[in-house]
Amino acid sequence: MKIDDPVLLAEITEAFQAYERALMADDVPAMDALFHAAPTTNRYGVGEVLYGIEEIREFRKGRGGSPQRTLGRVAITVYGDSFATADAEFFRENSDRRGRQTQAWVKFADGWKVVSAHVSLEGSTH
């Protein structure tokens, strides 16, 4: 299995960056387009546990936007030709607490999609 094919790594890095831009702009349609539209797609957030794309969509519609943040270290790895992970540290505005985000991405016929995501804040259960 090839790890970090440069072409695929560039593709998934762009997809990751597109998601970050959409998140910071509260562009719900763009975020939805980057998540796999399936009941098997899950997202664990700082204060929510969401199973399936419909729960994720409902959460986004009612949230009113993500807290603004800056990214710290980001590690993206591509395994083979259709699976990648993206791990990122982030810092919310007006806070020195480190946040962590992990995403599992799969390359489908219509592009790279998040199939699983987890967000947490260091030292917190909420």
C-alpha positions, 0 to 999 in steps of 0.5 A: 500500500502506498502512503501519501501519494503526492497527487492524492495528498494534494487533493485531500489537503485541498478538501480539508482546507475547503472544509475549514473555510466553510466552517469558518464562514458557516457555509452549511451547504459547502460543509454538507457537500464535504460530508458523506451523505449517509446514515453511517457518517458520524460526528462527535463534537465538543457537546454533541454526538451525531449519528448519520448525516441527517443528525449532522445537518440538523445540528448545523442548521440550529448551531448558528456557526462555529466559534472562530478559530485558528489552526495549529499543527495539522497532520494529513495522511493518505493510505492507498488510493481512497482513505485519509485521516486529518488530525488538527489542533486548533485554538478558539478566539479568546481562549488558550485551550487547545482543541483537537479535530480528527476526520476520516476521509474516503474518496468516492466517485464524487470526491473526498468526503468525511465519513467520521469526525471527532472534535474535543477541547483539551481538559474538557468533557463538554 
